Structures are given as C-alpha cells and as structure tokens.
Amino acid sequence: DSLLTTLTLDHFQEFWDMGYNIIVERPDVPYLISGTPAEKWYEGIEKWRKGQYFFSHITEIIRLATLYKYGGVYLDTDVIVMKELDELHNAVGTELAGSRGESKVLNGAVLLFDKGSRFVYECMVEFNTTYRIDSWGWNGPELVTRVAGRFPRGSELRILPTISFYPIHWAKVAKYFTDEDPDDQHAVWEQMAKETYLFHYWNKITKKLVPSAGSLMYKVLNNYCLMCEETGADG
C-alpha cells in the first residue's frame, strides 16, 4: 500500500552512520494478519480505505498483528526513550488517571508485549467485531482501554501509571516547552528522570514549538534525544 511506503531509506542514513542496527521492513499486510482475528476485518479493506481515518486504523491493526505474531516493543515516532525497557513485558501505559490514581484512559502509543499475548489477541477481536469506520479514537486509544477493562487483576496485563509513558497530559504539554513556572518544571523533570521509561510528547500538538533553554523539554532532548539539532536543543 503506497500509504505505508512513503518513508525513504535515506531517512535512516544518519542512524546507520552512527552505528545503529536499523532494519527497515515493508509490511505484507495480508500475510501479517493471516491467521489472526483481524483477517476477517481485512476482507472489507476496499470499503474501509474510503474512511477518513483509514491510515490510523490500518496502522493500528498492523501494530497489533506484529506484536501478536512476533512480540516486541511498539513506539509511536513522537516518543523519547529515557530508560532501558528490558524489565517491561505485556505492558501498556495509563494516559489519564482518576482522582484515586486508578487508570481511566490507556494509550496505544507504547505497547510492550510477548509473542502470542492474550491481551493483543483480544484487542484484535475487539477491533474486528466493533469496528467503526467514522471514529479515530474508538479503534485506537479507546480500544485498548475497553479491552484492558475486561482483564482481571493478576492477569498477564501490566498497566503502568501515567509517569511511566505519559508523564505530561496533552492538554498541558505546551507549557513545558517554555520557561514558565521553573519550580514546577524542575519538580516534574526530577520525577521523570527517576521514574519515566518513555516520554510521549504529543507531536501533533507540539510540532511547531521550539523548547526554551531551561524548559523541561529542553532538558529531555539534551539528555535523551539522539539527533536534535533542528529542535532548538544543543544536541
């Protein structure tokens, strides 16, 4: 599908030059989802591709099928890794917590699952049986939240607190690109440096922002980002 092959290999050259072992694969979607609960959904692909959110939906099912068949770590591209992930298995993160710290909304921007995960399997079942062509969230963040709500305590699923992957909510993230309220920024930074595995920085909202010197985002980029020359950070 041309929608899934627009990224050129030149994009990765700098990483290769730095010694990173990056392999680029073009997904064979029919093969990837064969034998999974998503196979039935794919039979209607010509109808689904007419929908406004098709690209988001097809990439959602690709990530789920890949994790189910092979296991591993899925990250959105607007995620910065701050700690090693070896200890995390079958984990998803809380985006929004309730007043007592309970998970209210999960997010699929970060998924770490073993091959054959029952949770990932059930996510594909849910995707296939409740699919809505006209809804972005229903088939994405809301999907993992619904399925997780049906998993009993003590099951394979590990739900991590907001600080793990989503320490700053999307509605507040712009502040942390500025030098506003330095005491608060320092406190959040200190906590993230100790407890955050990955920082999802909501690129859809922040893509035009340049982090001010001394801001939390400036510190994150300078400490954890590999190539940040164009972000306003020192690199």
GIWOKA-V606181 format. One record per residue. SS is DSSP state (alpha for helix, beta for strand, coil for the rest). PHI is phi in whole degrees, -180 to 180 (* if undefined). PSI is psi as a letter, one per 40 degrees, with the letter a starting at -180 (none if undefined). Layout:
# GIWOKA-V606181
ss = <SS SS>
phi = <PHI PHI>
psi = <PSI PSI>
This chain:
# GIWOKA-V606181
ss = <coil alpha alpha alpha coil coil coil coil alpha alpha alpha alpha alpha alpha alpha alpha alpha coil coil coil coil coil coil coil coil coil coil coil alpha alpha alpha alpha alpha coil coil coil coil alpha alpha alpha alpha alpha coil coil alpha alpha alpha alpha coil coil coil coil coil alpha alpha alpha alpha alpha alpha alpha alpha alpha alpha alpha alpha alpha alpha alpha alpha alpha coil beta beta beta beta coil coil coil beta beta beta coil coil coil coil coil coil coil coil coil beta beta beta beta beta beta beta coil coil coil coil coil beta beta beta beta beta beta beta beta beta beta beta coil coil coil coil alpha alpha alpha alpha alpha alpha alpha alpha alpha alpha alpha alpha alpha coil coil coil coil coil coil coil coil coil coil alpha alpha alpha alpha alpha alpha alpha alpha alpha coil coil coil coil coil coil coil coil beta beta beta coil alpha alpha alpha alpha coil coil coil coil coil coil coil alpha alpha alpha alpha alpha coil coil coil coil alpha alpha alpha alpha alpha alpha alpha alpha alpha alpha alpha alpha alpha alpha coil coil beta beta beta coil coil alpha alpha alpha alpha coil coil coil coil coil coil coil coil coil alpha alpha alpha alpha alpha alpha alpha alpha alpha coil coil coil coil coil coil coil coil coil coil coil>
phi = <* -63 -64 -101 -130 -86 -84 -86 -66 -58 -59 -99 -59 -62 -67 -62 -63 -85 96 -81 -89 -107 -115 -104 -119 -92 -70 -92 -61 -58 -67 -61 -94 -62 79 -115 -63 -80 -61 -64 -60 -67 -62 -100 -59 -65 -75 -66 -68 -81 -76 -61 -109 -57 -60 -63 -72 -69 -70 -63 -73 -64 -65 -66 -65 -64 -64 -66 -80 -122 73 135 -122 -110 -133 -63 -77 -100 -128 -109 -81 -115 -142 -66 -110 -56 -83 -98 -139 51 -123 -138 -107 -82 -89 -136 -106 -80 -64 -103 87 -73 -75 -105 -131 -98 -143 -96 -69 -133 -137 -128 -140 -77 -56 77 -56 -66 -63 -63 -58 -67 -64 -69 -60 -62 -58 -68 -86 -121 -56 -124 -66 -100 -129 -76 -68 -58 -93 -122 -56 -68 -64 -65 -67 -63 -66 -61 -65 -96 -90 -72 -60 86 -78 -63 -76 -114 -102 -92 -71 -57 -61 -69 -126 -127 -66 -125 -68 -57 -73 -116 -66 -59 -57 -84 -99 -108 -98 -69 53 -61 -64 -65 -61 -66 -64 -66 -60 -61 -67 -62 -61 -91 -119 -88 -85 -140 -114 -88 -103 57 -59 -59 -93 -103 -60 -99 -91 -112 -67 -72 -59 91 -72 -59 -65 -59 -67 -61 -64 -72 -97 -131 -89 -76 -135 -128 -61 -98 -103 99 -84 -78 104>
psi = <h d d e f e h i d d d e d d d d d e e h g h h h h h h g d d d d e h e i e e d d d d d f d d d d e e i d f d d d d d d d d d d d d d d d d d i a h h h i e f h h h e i i e d e h i f i i i h d h i a d e e i h d h i i e d h h h i i h e h d d d d d d d d d d d d e h h d e h d d d e b d d d d d d d d e e h i i e a d h h h i i d d d d g d h i d e e d d d e e i e i g d d d d d d d d d d d d d e h d i h h e g d d d e d e i h h i h e i d d d d d d d d e h d h f d e e e i e none>
